[in-house]
Amino acid sequence: MTSYEPFGARLRHAMDERGPLCVGIDPHASLLGEWGLNDDVAGLERFSRTVVEALSDRVAVFKPQSAFFERFGSRGVAVLEKTVQAARAAGALVLMDAKRGDIGSTMAAYAEAFLHKDSPLFSDALTVSPYLGYGSLAPAVALARESGAGLFVLALTSNPEGGEVQHAVRADGRDVGATMLAHLAAENTGEQPLGSFGAVVGATLGDLSSYDLDINGPLLAPGVGAQGATPADLPRVFGKAIRNVVPNVSRGVLRHGPDAGALRASAERFADEVRAALPTG
Ligand SMILES: O=C(O)c1cc(=O)[nH]c(=O)n1[C@@H]1O[C@H](COP(=O)(O)O)[C@@H](O)[C@H]1O
């Protein structure tokens, strides 16, 4: 039984209060260099702390990209733990971008790592890959419900290679991406004000009107900024589902560091552009 407020409700509240922007914490080696930092654990720590301190009072969600921390082994993961805890303590939601996916019994251990309240890496939500079959995610769905956490399931990804898997057509005539969206809609049935099981749908994908994006859950939209999409593209891509879209920008904001004022100004510019793209009323 859930003893915590569900992620979907907490996210809706944060989006309404702060706007829906998600800022990615992606400490690329090239960004560390541009910031005048060494490509080492101290640089990683400084980079992540700067982003959190600059933005944690204004963005709804941070999305640390685990890969850039894992690159440094256990000391990098320790920085990731501190980053997650500092961001949450400062009032932002944390979506851990680790894109985990495995057979169910192993998935249960990934879920313990990121979605158990007592884990050092506990996050408000986790990105997961359903490409071992949606059902293999069941242990993560169950633990997320118990912890009041959420999942973001890769449905239609922003990268050009994603189509060979996600647009593959099944025997029932639906493609794989649409099938994932249907699973998520079922997961979120009846949840108010928003379900906790989101889809990842790239902002780069153009018109998606052939998909039913009405999953009663959040739609994480990466691809804004460095991958070429803009906030002005969002209405065309998401149509009526735009109210549930959480656009992610990583490099588009991060390249303005290390100055905290410049990071804030960039995040606010993206947030304003997103607000302008949302329907009024
Ligand atoms: O799950 C994701 O966040 C994700 C899914 C997807 O389809 N495309 C995608 O770019 N991402 C992630 O979103 C971030 C995009 O970073 P920028 O291109 O720098 O804004 C990276 O951390 C990617 O791993």
The ligand as an ORCA input file, in Angstrom:
! r2SCAN-3c Opt
* xyz 0 1
  O      15.373      9.188    -21.427
  C      15.931     10.232    -21.791
  O      16.079     11.153    -21.012
  C      16.263     10.386    -23.210
  C      15.456      9.719    -24.097
  C      15.518     10.039    -25.467
  O      14.733      9.572    -26.261
  N      16.457     10.937    -25.871
  C      17.321     11.559    -24.997
  O      18.105     12.417    -25.454
  N      17.280     11.245    -23.675
  C      18.263     11.838    -22.724
  O      18.004     13.239    -22.624
  C      19.230     13.975    -22.536
  C      19.317     14.912    -23.726
  O      20.404     15.763    -23.585
  P      20.616     17.056    -24.524
  O      20.552     16.581    -25.929
  O      21.968     17.540    -24.119
  O      19.526     18.039    -24.177
  C      20.330     12.945    -22.445
  O      20.588     12.680    -21.079
  C      19.745     11.709    -23.106
  O      20.290     10.508    -22.585
*
